[in-house]
Amino acid sequence: MKTAIYGVWHVHAPDYTRTAQRYGEVIGFYEPDDALAKAFGDAFGLPRFESADDLLASDAEGVIVCSATNTHADDMVKIAGAGKHIFTEKVLALTDADCARVQEAVNANGVTFTISLFQKYLPARQAVKEVCQSGELGNVNYLRFRNCHSGSSGDWLPAHFYNREQCGGGAMIDLGAHGMYLTHWILGEPITAKSAFTLCNQNPGAAQKNTDGVEDNAVTIMTFENGAIAVNETGFVSCCSPVIFEVHGDKGYVYMEGNRVIKCSQATGGKQVEVELPEAMPLPIEQFVSGNLLPGCGMDEARALTRAMELAYGC
């Protein structure tokens, strides 16, 4: 697929660009911020479109959206209107109403839509999902996902990742998105959510960037119709913290730490058993640029993620 990059605001824009270049041709990028555009252009040597309209008038077949989250809906409505396929960084939009506008434009113009819910396609997460689907755990009643990094305490996140208007929040809406869509993958949509958000600012540099005071340490607890509870933990102030994914039922549990998965259930005689990991699957960006889309990263999942975030932030 011949692609173009719409915005380089997001920190994953370089990775998506490299992947798109491996699979096809990236013809250029649009970024309204001159400083961001210069750094990106210097790194990749790609031409910069002078305006969004220039990109939309180009012969790109697909567009990789890495613009600020609060402009996603308007951006993607225009991109779909130009008849171009869409890949977007999560989250799709800050409200479900804006997601609905994007969905309407995508459907009306017959373009494909892909969102980067990439952790679903990693072998260890797939192994957890397979154990849950097998019925071995019985009735699932508890889920916990922890995913944190040191972006704030280590002061390596860019300043605009603390911009409340552009991001919609802090750690939960960014890094916490992974826990939200993995929770939906296992349990479906929550009916209630309560969050605890704090601001640690352990690094003076990060404190100077975070003038909006968005959360850098966060937990959201969700409930579900079947009585299950899910806990989504995230933050920008943890160093060397492992990614943990655990699911419990009335007949056993499955536990992932890093790339190791174990299960223990009535079926295993109450003994811990290491779970063999499946082969790696193509990530959403690879699916998009190759044209081989898999279930799990479409519009329904994108809207469910935004609805979960609206609950988490009390909207």
N, C-alpha and C positions, 0 to 999 in steps of 0.2 A: 504494500500500500504506500502510495505517495502521501506524506503527511506534512503538516505545519504545526508549529507550537504556538498556542494562544496564551501568552503570559508566561513569565518565568519567575513569578513571585514565590511559588512553592519550592521548598528545598529539594523535592524529588524531580524537578524539571530536568536537571542534567541526566539523571539515571534513565528517565523515560526517553530522552533524546538519544542517548547511546543505544538503547534497545531498538528504537525505531530505525536508527541508522544501520543496525545489524541486519534487520529484516527487510529494509527497503530504503527509500529516499526521503530525507527531510529537506524540504525546499526552502525553509526560512522560518522566522519567528516574528511575533508581534509582542512588544512590551512597552507600555506607555512611560514607565519610569526609566529615565536616561541612565542612571547609575546601574540599575539591574541589567538593562539592555547591554551596556558596554561590557560588563563583566561576563555576561553570557556570550555575547558576540566574540569577545576575545578568546574565550575558552573553546568555542566550537567552530568559529570561522563561518558561521551561517549568515546569510543576508537578513537584515531587519526590515520588515514591512513598515512603511511609514504610518499606516493606519490599520485599524481593524478591518475596514472596508477593503483595503488592498489585499489582506490575507483572504477574506471571504470571496474575492473576485479571482483568486489564483486557481491553479489547476490541482490543488491539493484535494485528495479524495477523503482524507480523514484529518481531524483536528484534535490535538492533545491539549487539554485545557488545564493549565497550571496557574491561572489568574487568582486573585484574592477571592476568598470564599464568598464574600458579600456581593460580588459581581457575577458569580457563576450563572445565576438564572438568566439575567439579561444577556450574558455572553452566549449561552448555549441556545437560547431562543433564536438569536441571530445566526449562529452556526448551522443549526438545523434548517433554518429558513433558506440558507444558501445551498442546501442539499448535501451537506458534508457529514460524514459519520463522526461520532463523538466518543472520545475517551476522556474521562475526568478523574482528577484526584478527589479523594473523599474530603469532606462531605459534599453531597450534591448541592445542597443549598441550606440556608439557615432556617427555613420554615417549610412545612409540607405544602403550603399554598404555592410557594415558589417552585417546589419540585413538580407540582401539578402543571405549572406553566411549561416547564421543560418537557414533561411527558407529552403534553398536548402537541408541542412543536415537533417533537421526535416522531410521533405517530402520524401527524398531518403531512410530514415531508418524507416519510418512508426511509429514514436513516437508522443506522444501528447505534446503540448506546451501550457503553461499557464503563463501569466504575471500578476503581482500584481497591477492591476488598481482598487484597492479595494473600492475607494470612490463611484464608480458606483453602488455598491450594498448596500449602506447605505440608510435607509428609507427616510430621508429628501431629499437626492439627487434624489432618485427614484420619490418622489412626484413632484419635479421640472420638471423632465423629462416627467412625465405623463401629467402635465399641458401643457407643450410645444407640446406634441404629439396630444393633444386633439383638437388643432386648435383654442382654445379659445383666444390665444394671437394674432391671425392673422399672418401677415408676421413678423417673428422675425427679428429684426434689431440691437439689442444690447445685449451683454452679459458681465457680470463682475463677476469674481471670485477672492476672496481674502482669502489667507491661509498663515499665518505667525506664527512663534514661536520665542522663545528667545534663540535658540541654541548658538548664538554668543554673544549676550548681556549678557546672563546668563552663558556663558562659559561652557556648558555641551556637546557640540558636540565634538567628537574625532578629534584629529589633522589631521587624514587622510581625513576627509571630506572637508578639505581646499586644498587638493592636486589637482592642476589643471590637471595634466596628468592622474591621476587615475579617477577623477570625471568628467572631461570634462568641468567644470565650478564650480559655487557656488550655491547660493540659487535657481536660476531658474531651473537648470537641476535636482536638488534634489527635494526640496519641491514644486517648481513650476510645476513639472510634473503633479501633480493632476489637476491643472487648465487647463493644455494643453489637457489632455485626456477627461476631462469633456466638454471642449469647442468643441472638435471634436465630442463628443457624441451628442451634440445639433446642431452644425452648419456645421459639416464636416471639410474638410481640408482648412486651410487658403491659400490665394494666396500671401499675403505680411505680413511682420512682422517688427516692429521697437521696439527696447528695450532701456530702460534706466536702467543701472546698476551702483550702487554706493557702496562704501565701508565705513561703519560707524565705525567698530571696537570700539564699546563703552566699551568693557571690555578689560583691558590690557592683560589678559590671552589669550583671543581669538586673539588679535592682534599678540601675539607671535606665535600662532599656524598658523595663516594665512599668512605665508611668501610668498605665491604665489599671494596674493592680489586678491583672487576671490571675486565676489560680494556677499554681505550679505543683500542687499536691492535691489529689482528688480521689474520692470514692463515691460510687453510686450504687445503691441497693435497690433492686427491682423485684416486684412480685408478679406472679403469673396466675392465670385462671385455674390451673391444676394445683395451686398451692405452693409451687416451687418458688425458691428465692435465688436470685443471682447477685453476685457482688463483682463489680468492675472497678479494679484499682489501677491508678495510673499516676504519672507525675513526671516532672522535669528535674527532680532533685535527688535522684537515687543513682549511686555509682555501683556498677557490677551486679545489679539486681537481676536475677534470672527471670525469664518469662515462665509463668506458671499458669497452667490450665487444668482445672480439676472439675469433675462432674460426679455427683453422688446420687445413688438411687436406693430403693429399699432392698435391693439384692446385691449391691456392691458398688464399687467406685472405679474410676479411671483417673490417672494422675500423670500430667506431663510437666516436666521441668527441663527447659532447654529443648534438646532433641531426643530425650529419653521418655518413653511412655511405659507405665506399668498399670496393671489392672489387678483387682482383687475382688472376688465375688463368691457367691454360693457355687457357681459353676467351676471355680478354680479350687474349691475346697477351703476357701478362706486364706489361700496363699497368694502372695504377690507373684505375678507372672509378667515378664517383659513382653511388650507387644511389638511385633515386627512392623516396621514402617513400610508403607507403600512407596512406589516410585514417585519421584517429584512430578508435579503437573505444571503445565505452562502457566505463568503468571498472567493476570488480566492484561497487562500492556503487551505481552507476547501474543496473547489470544487476539487482541485488537488488531495489531499490525500485520498478523499472519492471516487474519480473516477466519480463524477457527475458534469461534466463541463456545465456551462451556457454560453450563448452568451455574448461577450463583453470583454473577456480577452485573445484573441487569437493573432495570428501572424499579421493579418491585423491591428488591433488596436495598437499593439506594434510598427509596422513600421510607422504608422501615428504619433505616439508620437515622435519618433526619427526625423522624417521629420520636425515636428513643432519646435523641439529644434534646428535643423540645421538652420531654418529660424530665430529663436529668437537670435541665436548667430552669425548670419550673415555669415553662412557657404555657 
